[in-house]
Amino acid sequence: MPYIALAIGVVLAAIDQIIKYFIVTDLKPVGTVNVLGDVFKLTYVENRGVAFGMFSGMQWVFIVLTSLLLAAIIFYMFKKRPSGKFFYITVALIIGGGVGNLIDRVFLNYVVDYLSLSFFPPVCNFADYCITVGVVLLAVYLLFFADKDRKKELHHD
């Protein structure tokens, strides 16, 4: 399962980079395109910080922290090999999103954002949503399923 999760993470990062390629080539010159009126827009933004553009100009800190976090997740995944498939889905999302944004930070010195929802102020991207959904699902896993998976592992040993 760890290899499958890692492969899915790589595919998600690739999807993120493909989307960003088209955003940079097609949306950047235009700036904003209304998709669903004022509710959903595609808006080109160069985010030099993290959420809401906070901590702008600290790219090296985010590169190091993201790299360490991804390494820790991957190490844990291969070392402990949790049995729950749900766990691997969550980490695949986090790895994919983390790598997608890490690529931007390393090569562009900013993250390309483009998804703008009227009811959620920050402009985000596919990778951000992968990370967000992955973290929420990881919290659900840790709260409700991790103990059950550990008990299964103990009974199978």
Rosetta blueprint (number, residue, H / E / L):
1 M L
2 P H
3 Y H
4 I H
5 A H
6 L H
7 A H
8 I H
9 G H
10 V H
11 V H
12 L H
13 A H
14 A H
15 I H
16 D H
17 Q H
18 I H
19 I H
20 K H
21 Y H
22 F H
23 I H
24 V H
25 T H
26 D H
27 L H
28 K L
29 P L
30 V L
31 G L
32 T E
33 V E
34 N E
35 V E
36 L E
37 G L
38 D L
39 V L
40 F E
41 K E
42 L E
43 T E
44 Y E
45 V E
46 E E
47 N E
48 R L
49 G L
50 V L
51 A H
52 F H
53 G H
54 M L
55 F L
56 S L
57 G L
58 M L
59 Q H
60 W H
61 V H
62 F H
63 I H
64 V H
65 L H
66 T H
67 S H
68 L H
69 L H
70 L H
71 A H
72 A H
73 I H
74 I H
75 F H
76 Y H
77 M H
78 F H
79 K H
80 K H
81 R L
82 P L
83 S L
84 G L
85 K H
86 F H
87 F H
88 Y H
89 I H
90 T H
91 V H
92 A H
93 L H
94 I H
95 I H
96 G H
97 G H
98 G H
99 V H
100 G H
101 N H
102 L H
103 I H
104 D H
105 R H
106 V H
107 F H
108 L H
109 N L
110 Y L
111 V E
112 V E
113 D E
114 Y E
115 L E
116 S E
117 L E
118 S L
119 F L
120 F E
121 P E
122 P E
123 V E
124 C E
125 N L
126 F H
127 A H
128 D H
129 Y H
130 C H
131 I H
132 T H
133 V H
134 G H
135 V H
136 V H
137 L H
138 L H
139 A H
140 V H
141 Y H
142 L H
143 L H
144 F H
145 F L
146 A H
147 D H
148 K H
149 D H
150 R H
151 K H
152 K H
153 E H
154 L H
155 H H
156 H H
157 D L
